[in-house]
C-alpha cells in the first residue's frame, strides 16, 4: 500500500525504532538496506517497508530477500500454477494482515508527516 508523505518527513531509523517498540513481541523489525525495512511475523510471513522521497510503500510479502528468492526459484522450477496456489492458500492472507497492521500504525502515529 502506498502512503503519501511530505518530502523527507520520515527517517527510516526513527520508523524502525517506533515499529520495533510498538510491535515488540509480535513482529520483528530489521533493516534490509538504507531505504528498506523488513517486518517479520514469522520466518515466512511479513511485510516490507520501502521509503522514497514522497511515498512510503508497505507490501506484504516474505520478510527477507532470501525467502523471496527461494519462492521465485520454486516458481520457475515447478511452474507458475502450483506455487501460486500454495502462496494464496497459505501465505497471502497472513501477509496482508501484517501489512494492514503496519499501515494502520503509520497512519495513526505519523499523522503530521502524511499528505
SEGU-670921 format. One record per residue: residue number from 0; x, y, z of N, C-alpha, C in turn. Coordinates in pm, whole numbers, plus 50000, padded with zeros to 5 digits. Each point is the difference from the previous one (the first is absolute). Layout:
BEGIN
num=NUM, n.c1=X, n.c2=Y, n.c3=Z, ca.c1=X, ca.c2=Y, ca.c3=Z, c.c1=X, c.c2=Y, c.c3=Z;
...
END
This chain:
BEGIN
num=0, n.c1=50085, n.c2=49884, n.c3=50000, ca.c1=49915, ca.c2=50116, ca.c3=50000, c.c1=50090, c.c2=50123, c.c3=50000;
num=1, n.c1=49969, n.c2=50096, n.c3=49917, ca.c1=50079, ca.c2=50122, ca.c3=49990, c.c1=49940, c.c2=50106, c.c3=50093;
num=2, n.c1=50086, n.c2=50058, n.c3=50083, ca.c1=49959, ca.c2=50107, ca.c3=50091, c.c1=50074, c.c2=50126, c.c3=49957;
num=3, n.c1=49928, n.c2=50104, n.c3=49967, ca.c1=50063, ca.c2=50127, ca.c3=49962, c.c1=50046, c.c2=50073, c.c3=50125;
num=4, n.c1=50125, n.c2=50045, n.c3=49998, ca.c1=50057, ca.c2=50074, ca.c3=50112, c.c1=50059, c.c2=50130, c.c3=49949;
num=5, n.c1=50028, n.c2=50092, n.c3=50092, ca.c1=50070, ca.c2=50122, ca.c3=49963, c.c1=50143, c.c2=49962, c.c3=49964;
num=6, n.c1=50060, n.c2=50079, n.c3=49913, ca.c1=50132, ca.c2=49966, ca.c3=49951, c.c1=50101, c.c2=49991, c.c3=50113;
num=7, n.c1=50064, n.c2=49883, n.c3=50011, ca.c1=50102, ca.c2=49969, ca.c3=50099, c.c1=49954, c.c2=50028, c.c3=50144;
num=8, n.c1=49874, n.c2=49970, n.c3=50029, ca.c1=49944, ca.c2=50028, ca.c3=50132, c.c1=50023, c.c2=49887, c.c3=50101;
num=9, n.c1=50028, n.c2=49880, n.c3=49950, ca.c1=50017, ca.c2=49885, ca.c3=50089, c.c1=50140, c.c2=49946, c.c3=49985;
num=10, n.c1=50067, n.c2=49981, n.c3=50113, ca.c1=50133, ca.c2=49939, ca.c3=50002, c.c1=49983, c.c2=49849, c.c3=50017;
num=11, n.c1=50074, n.c2=49923, n.c3=49923, ca.c1=49985, ca.c2=49854, ca.c3=50001, c.c1=50042, c.c2=49939, c.c3=50134;
num=12, n.c1=50101, n.c2=50057, n.c3=50064, ca.c1=50043, ca.c2=49948, ca.c3=50131, c.c1=49896, c.c2=50029, c.c3=50108;
num=13, n.c1=49940, n.c2=50119, n.c3=49994, ca.c1=49893, ca.c2=50035, ca.c3=50093, c.c1=49880, c.c2=49908, c.c3=49980;
num=14, n.c1=49966, n.c2=49975, n.c3=49875, ca.c1=49890, ca.c2=49909, ca.c3=49969, c.c1=50029, c.c2=49860, c.c3=50052;
num=15, n.c1=50123, n.c2=49953, n.c3=49982, ca.c1=50038, ca.c2=49868, ca.c3=50048, c.c1=49986, c.c2=49989, c.c3=50151;
num=16, n.c1=50049, n.c2=50101, n.c3=50072, ca.c1=49990, ca.c2=49998, ca.c3=50146, c.c1=49856, c.c2=50003, c.c3=50047;
num=17, n.c1=49917, n.c2=50083, n.c3=49936, ca.c1=49860, ca.c2=50008, ca.c3=50039, c.c1=49924, c.c2=49872, c.c3=49970;
num=18, n.c1=50025, n.c2=49941, n.c3=49883, ca.c1=49934, ca.c2=49873, ca.c3=49969, c.c1=50045, c.c2=49889, c.c3=50094;
num=19, n.c1=50129, n.c2=49995, n.c3=50030, ca.c1=50053, ca.c2=49897, ca.c3=50089, c.c1=49943, c.c2=50014, c.c3=50141;
num=20, n.c1=49988, n.c2=50122, n.c3=50048, ca.c1=49945, ca.c2=50018, ca.c3=50135, c.c1=49850, c.c2=49974, c.c3=50004;
num=21, n.c1=49928, n.c2=50038, n.c3=49896, ca.c1=49855, ca.c2=49979, ca.c3=49999, c.c1=49964, c.c2=49852, c.c3=49982;
num=22, n.c1=50071, n.c2=49931, n.c3=49912, ca.c1=49970, ca.c2=49861, ca.c3=49971, c.c1=50094, c.c2=49902, c.c3=50071;
num=23, n.c1=50062, n.c2=50041, n.c3=50109, ca.c1=50093, ca.c2=49910, ca.c3=50071, c.c1=49924, c.c2=49877, c.c3=50049;
num=24, n.c1=50058, n.c2=49884, n.c3=49975, ca.c1=49936, ca.c2=49875, ca.c3=50038, c.c1=49907, c.c2=49945, c.c3=49894;
num=25, n.c1=49951, n.c2=50086, n.c3=49912, ca.c1=49909, ca.c2=49956, ca.c3=49895, c.c1=50072, c.c2=49987, c.c3=49866;
num=26, n.c1=50075, n.c2=50104, n.c3=49962, ca.c1=50074, ca.c2=50001, ca.c3=49874, c.c1=50144, c.c2=50040, c.c3=50026;
num=27, n.c1=50089, n.c2=49948, n.c3=49918, ca.c1=50139, ca.c2=50041, ca.c3=50004, c.c1=50026, c.c2=50099, c.c3=49887;
num=28, n.c1=50080, n.c2=50102, n.c3=50026, ca.c1=50030, ca.c2=50102, ca.c3=49900, c.c1=50150, c.c2=50002, c.c3=49976;
num=29, n.c1=50040, n.c2=49984, n.c3=49874, ca.c1=50141, ca.c2=50005, ca.c3=49963, c.c1=50017, c.c2=50092, c.c3=49880;
num=30, n.c1=50123, n.c2=50046, n.c3=49981, ca.c1=50033, ca.c2=50087, ca.c3=49888, c.c1=50056, c.c2=49915, c.c3=49887;
num=31, n.c1=49943, n.c2=50013, n.c3=49881, ca.c1=50052, ca.c2=49928, ca.c3=49884, c.c1=50108, c.c2=50084, c.c3=49932;
num=32, n.c1=49974, n.c2=50127, n.c3=49977, ca.c1=50101, ca.c2=50095, ca.c3=49953, c.c1=49959, c.c2=50138, c.c3=50049;
num=33, n.c1=50063, n.c2=50106, n.c3=49951, ca.c1=49976, ca.c2=50133, ca.c3=50060, c.c1=49862, c.c2=50057, c.c3=49970;
num=34, n.c1=49923, n.c2=49939, n.c3=49912, ca.c1=49866, ca.c2=50048, ca.c3=49969, c.c1=49891, c.c2=49895, c.c3=50022;
num=35, n.c1=50037, n.c2=49881, n.c3=50051, ca.c1=49903, ca.c2=49892, ca.c3=50015, c.c1=50005, c.c2=49938, c.c3=50139;
num=36, n.c1=49881, n.c2=49969, n.c3=50051, ca.c1=49986, ca.c2=49928, ca.c3=50126, c.c1=49922, c.c2=49872, c.c3=49975;
num=37, n.c1=50034, n.c2=49896, n.c3=50073, ca.c1=49924, ca.c2=49876, ca.c3=49997, c.c1=49930, c.c2=49984, c.c3=50134;
num=38, n.c1=49869, n.c2=49978, n.c3=49995, ca.c1=49921, ca.c2=49974, ca.c3=50119, c.c1=49958, c.c2=49854, c.c3=49991;
num=39, n.c1=50046, n.c2=49918, n.c3=50095, ca.c1=49977, ca.c2=49856, ca.c3=49992, c.c1=49911, c.c2=49952, c.c3=50113;
num=40, n.c1=49892, n.c2=49932, n.c3=49965, ca.c1=49916, ca.c2=49936, ca.c3=50100, c.c1=50054, c.c2=49860, c.c3=50029;
num=41, n.c1=50039, n.c2=49928, n.c3=49895, ca.c1=50066, ca.c2=49870, ca.c3=50010, c.c1=50114, c.c2=50000, c.c3=49898;
num=42, n.c1=50062, n.c2=49884, n.c3=49981, ca.c1=50108, ca.c2=49992, ca.c3=49902, c.c1=49950, c.c2=50019, c.c3=49857;
num=43, n.c1=49873, n.c2=49967, n.c3=49975, ca.c1=49945, ca.c2=50007, ca.c3=49865, c.c1=49893, c.c2=50106, c.c3=49979;
num=44, n.c1=49958, n.c2=50065, n.c3=50105, ca.c1=49891, ca.c2=50096, ca.c3=49990, c.c1=50048, c.c2=50135, c.c3=50051;
num=45, n.c1=49976, n.c2=50104, n.c3=49921, ca.c1=50043, ca.c2=50132, ca.c3=50042, c.c1=49959, c.c2=50107, c.c3=49901;
num=46, n.c1=50068, n.c2=50112, n.c3=50008, ca.c1=49975, ca.c2=50113, ca.c3=49911, c.c1=50131, c.c2=50074, c.c3=49978;
num=47, n.c1=50006, n.c2=50072, n.c3=49890, ca.c1=50116, ca.c2=50081, ca.c3=49968, c.c1=49957, c.c2=50145, c.c3=49993;
num=48, n.c1=50075, n.c2=50087, n.c3=50065, ca.c1=49972, ca.c2=50144, ca.c3=49999, c.c1=50111, c.c2=50066, c.c3=49920;
num=49, n.c1=49962, n.c2=50072, n.c3=49894, ca.c1=50096, ca.c2=50068, ca.c3=49913, c.c1=49974, c.c2=50149, c.c3=50009;
num=50, n.c1=50105, n.c2=50075, n.c3=50033, ca.c1=49989, ca.c2=50145, ca.c3=50014, c.c1=50057, c.c2=50068, c.c3=49876;
num=51, n.c1=49919, n.c2=50086, n.c3=49937, ca.c1=50047, ca.c2=50086, ca.c3=49892, c.c1=49983, c.c2=50144, c.c3=50045;
num=52, n.c1=50029, n.c2=50095, n.c3=49913, ca.c1=49991, ca.c2=50140, ca.c3=50039, c.c1=49859, c.c2=50040, c.c3=50043;
num=53, n.c1=49901, n.c2=49961, n.c3=49920, ca.c1=49864, ca.c2=50046, ca.c3=50024, c.c1=49902, c.c2=49888, c.c3=50035;
num=54, n.c1=50048, n.c2=49876, n.c3=50006, ca.c1=49910, ca.c2=49888, ca.c3=50025, c.c1=50063, c.c2=49901, c.c3=50097;
num=55, n.c1=49912, n.c2=49929, n.c3=50065, ca.c1=50038, ca.c2=49889, ca.c3=50085, c.c1=49920, c.c2=49881, c.c3=49950;
num=56, n.c1=50067, n.c2=49900, n.c3=49945, ca.c1=49933, ca.c2=49882, ca.c3=49945, c.c1=50011, c.c2=49886, c.c3=50101;
num=57, n.c1=49885, n.c2=49946, n.c3=50038, ca.c1=49996, ca.c2=49886, ca.c3=50090, c.c1=49938, c.c2=49885, c.c3=49922;
num=58, n.c1=50075, n.c2=49891, n.c3=49986, ca.c1=49956, ca.c2=49887, ca.c3=49919, c.c1=50012, c.c2=49872, c.c3=50080;
num=59, n.c1=49891, n.c2=49928, n.c3=50010, ca.c1=50005, ca.c2=49869, ca.c3=50064, c.c1=50080, c.c2=49905, c.c3=49914;
num=60, n.c1=50085, n.c2=49923, n.c3=50062, ca.c1=50084, ca.c2=49908, ca.c3=49923, c.c1=50089, c.c2=49920, c.c3=50092;
num=61, n.c1=50099, n.c2=49937, n.c3=49938, ca.c1=50097, ca.c2=49925, ca.c3=50079, c.c1=50093, c.c2=50098, c.c3=50070;
num=62, n.c1=50036, n.c2=49975, n.c3=50126, ca.c1=50073, ca.c2=50099, ca.c3=50078, c.c1=50150, c.c2=50007, c.c3=49975;
num=63, n.c1=50050, n.c2=49933, n.c3=49899, ca.c1=50141, ca.c2=50011, ca.c3=49968, c.c1=50021, c.c2=49976, c.c3=49851;
num=64, n.c1=50111, n.c2=50047, n.c3=49951, ca.c1=50031, ca.c2=49982, ca.c3=49858, c.c1=50025, c.c2=49853, c.c3=49967;
num=65, n.c1=50056, n.c2=49926, n.c3=50095, ca.c1=50027, ca.c2=49858, ca.c3=49977, c.c1=49870, c.c2=49922, c.c3=49980;
num=66, n.c1=49901, n.c2=50026, n.c3=50082, ca.c1=49872, ca.c2=49929, ca.c3=49990, c.c1=49929, c.c2=50036, c.c3=49869;
num=67, n.c1=50011, n.c2=50125, n.c3=49959, ca.c1=49941, ca.c2=50042, ca.c3=49874, c.c1=50069, c.c2=49929, c.c3=49882;
num=68, n.c1=50130, n.c2=49989, n.c3=50008, ca.c1=50075, ca.c2=49933, ca.c3=49894, c.c1=49965, c.c2=49851, c.c3=49994;
num=69, n.c1=49985, n.c2=49936, n.c3=50114, ca.c1=49963, ca.c2=49858, ca.c3=50002, c.c1=49862, c.c2=49982, c.c3=49937;
num=70, n.c1=49906, n.c2=50086, n.c3=50033, ca.c1=49867, ca.c2=49991, ca.c3=49941, c.c1=50005, c.c2=50021, c.c3=49849;
num=71, n.c1=50079, n.c2=50095, n.c3=49955, ca.c1=50015, ca.c2=50026, ca.c3=49857, c.c1=50060, c.c2=49880, c.c3=49928;
num=72, n.c1=50103, n.c2=49941, n.c3=50058, ca.c1=50061, ca.c2=49881, ca.c3=49939, c.c1=49904, c.c2=49882, c.c3=49997;
num=73, n.c1=49921, n.c2=49983, n.c3=50105, ca.c1=49898, ca.c2=49894, ca.c3=50000, c.c1=49894, c.c2=50026, c.c3=49893;
num=74, n.c1=49965, n.c2=50125, n.c3=49981, ca.c1=49903, ca.c2=50034, ca.c3=49896, c.c1=50054, c.c2=49966, c.c3=49862;
num=75, n.c1=50126, n.c2=50026, n.c3=49979, ca.c1=50062, ca.c2=49967, ca.c3=49871, c.c1=50012, c.c2=49848, c.c3=49985;
num=76, n.c1=50042, n.c2=49932, n.c3=50105, ca.c1=50025, ca.c2=49856, ca.c3=49991, c.c1=49871, c.c2=49918, c.c3=49988;
num=77, n.c1=49897, n.c2=50039, n.c3=50074, ca.c1=49876, ca.c2=49921, ca.c3=50003, c.c1=49894, c.c2=50051, c.c3=49905;
num=78, n.c1=50026, n.c2=50110, n.c3=49934, ca.c1=49897, ca.c2=50062, ca.c3=49919, c.c1=49926, c.c2=50102, c.c3=50084;
num=79, n.c1=49922, n.c2=50080, n.c3=49939, ca.c1=49936, ca.c2=50111, ca.c3=50071, c.c1=49881, c.c2=49956, c.c3=50082;
num=80, n.c1=49923, n.c2=49909, n.c3=49951, ca.c1=49871, ca.c2=49968, ca.c3=50061, c.c1=50010, c.c2=49942, c.c3=50141;
num=81, n.c1=50081, n.c2=49899, n.c3=50021, ca.c1=50007, ca.c2=49933, ca.c3=50130, c.c1=50051, c.c2=50095, c.c3=50110;
num=82, n.c1=50112, n.c2=50071, n.c3=49980, ca.c1=50043, ca.c2=50092, ca.c3=50105, c.c1=49902, c.c2=50114, c.c3=50028;
num=83, n.c1=49931, n.c2=50049, n.c3=49898, ca.c1=49902, ca.c2=50106, ca.c3=50024, c.c1=49880, c.c2=49950, c.c3=50078;
num=84, n.c1=49956, n.c2=49879, n.c3=49973, ca.c1=49890, ca.c2=49942, ca.c3=50078, c.c1=50042, c.c2=49987, c.c3=50147;
num=85, n.c1=50119, n.c2=49948, n.c3=50024, ca.c1=50051, ca.c2=49986, ca.c3=50137, c.c1=50014, c.c2=50138, c.c3=50065;
num=86, n.c1=50052, n.c2=50096, n.c3=49925, ca.c1=50018, ca.c2=50136, ca.c3=50054, c.c1=49866, c.c2=50058, c.c3=50045;
num=87, n.c1=49899, n.c2=49993, n.c3=49914, ca.c1=49872, ca.c2=50059, ca.c3=50036, c.c1=49927, c.c2=49923, c.c3=50108;
num=88, n.c1=50017, n.c2=49869, n.c3=50007, ca.c1=49934, ca.c2=49922, ca.c3=50104, c.c1=50066, c.c2=50014, c.c3=50137;
num=89, n.c1=50134, n.c2=50012, n.c3=50001, ca.c1=50072, ca.c2=49996, ca.c3=50127, c.c1=50046, c.c2=50137, c.c3=50048;
num=90, n.c1=50056, n.c2=50082, n.c3=49912, ca.c1=50072, ca.c2=50119, ca.c3=50043, c.c1=49927, c.c2=50133, c.c3=49982;
num=91, n.c1=49927, n.c2=50017, n.c3=49893, ca.c1=49951, ca.c2=50131, ca.c3=49959, c.c1=49917, c.c2=50071, c.c3=50107;
num=92, n.c1=49906, n.c2=49931, n.c3=50059, ca.c1=49910, ca.c2=50062, ca.c3=50099, c.c1=50077, c.c2=50049, c.c3=50123;
num=93, n.c1=50096, n.c2=49921, n.c3=50045, ca.c1=50079, ca.c2=50037, ca.c3=50117, c.c1=50094, c.c2=50116, c.c3=49970;
num=94, n.c1=50055, n.c2=50002, n.c3=49877, ca.c1=50087, ca.c2=50111, ca.c3=49961, c.c1=49923, c.c2=50130, c.c3=49991;
num=95, n.c1=49879, n.c2=49995, n.c3=49949, ca.c1=49916, ca.c2=50121, ca.c3=49991, c.c1=49961, c.c2=50049, c.c3=50140;
num=96, n.c1=49985, n.c2=49909, n.c3=50096, ca.c1=49968, ca.c2=50041, ca.c3=50138, c.c1=50117, c.c2=50076, c.c3=50062;
num=97, n.c1=50123, n.c2=49953, n.c3=49975, ca.c1=50119, ca.c2=50071, ca.c3=50051, c.c1=50010, c.c2=50136, c.c3=49932;
num=98, n.c1=49979, n.c2=50004, n.c3=49869, ca.c1=50003, ca.c2=50127, ca.c3=49927, c.c1=49899, c.c2=50098, c.c3=50058;
num=99, n.c1=49879, n.c2=49953, n.c3=50026, ca.c1=49894, ca.c2=50087, ca.c3=50054, c.c1=50037, c.c2=50053, c.c3=50138;
num=100, n.c1=50058, n.c2=49915, n.c3=50085, ca.c1=50042, ca.c2=50045, ca.c3=50133, c.c1=50103, c.c2=50111, c.c3=49991;
num=101, n.c1=50099, n.c2=49983, n.c3=49912, ca.c1=50107, ca.c2=50100, ca.c3=49986, c.c1=49943, c.c2=50129, c.c3=49943;
num=102, n.c1=49914, n.c2=49992, n.c3=49900, ca.c1=49940, ca.c2=50120, ca.c3=49940, c.c1=49913, c.c2=50073, c.c3=50101;
num=103, n.c1=49922, n.c2=49927, n.c3=50077, ca.c1=49916, ca.c2=50064, ca.c3=50102, c.c1=50085, c.c2=50073, c.c3=50103;
num=104, n.c1=50109, n.c2=49939, n.c3=50042, ca.c1=50088, ca.c2=50066, ca.c3=50097, c.c1=50062, c.c2=50126, c.c3=49941;
num=105, n.c1=50048, n.c2=49993, n.c3=49877, ca.c1=50062, ca.c2=50117, ca.c3=49937, c.c1=49897, c.c2=50111, c.c3=49982;
num=106, n.c1=49879, n.c2=49966, n.c3=49959, ca.c1=49896, ca.c2=50101, ca.c3=49980, c.c1=49959, c.c2=50068, c.c3=50130;
num=107, n.c1=50006, n.c2=49929, n.c3=50112, ca.c1=49962, ca.c2=50063, ca.c3=50127, c.c1=50117, c.c2=50071, c.c3=50068;
num=108, n.c1=50121, n.c2=49944, n.c3=49990, ca.c1=50114, ca.c2=50057, ca.c3=50072, c.c1=50067, c.c2=50116, c.c3=49924;
num=109, n.c1=50004, n.c2=49994, n.c3=49870, ca.c1=50067, ca.c2=50101, ca.c3=49919, c.c1=49901, c.c2=50091, c.c3=49928;
num=110, n.c1=49896, n.c2=50042, n.c3=50070, ca.c1=49891, ca.c2=50075, ca.c3=49936, c.c1=50045, c.c2=50138, c.c3=49950;
num=111, n.c1=50098, n.c2=50061, n.c3=50066, ca.c1=50047, ca.c2=50132, ca.c3=49958, c.c1=50089, c.c2=49994, c.c3=49876;
num=112, n.c1=50064, n.c2=49887, n.c3=49975, ca.c1=50089, ca.c2=49987, ca.c3=49887, c.c1=49930, c.c2=49954, c.c3=49873;
num=113, n.c1=49873, n.c2=49962, n.c3=50009, ca.c1=49926, ca.c2=49953, ca.c3=49884, c.c1=49944, c.c2=50117, c.c3=49922;
num=114, n.c1=49977, n.c2=49977, n.c3=49870, ca.c1=49938, ca.c2=50103, ca.c3=49915, c.c1=49851, c.c2=49988, c.c3=50006;
END
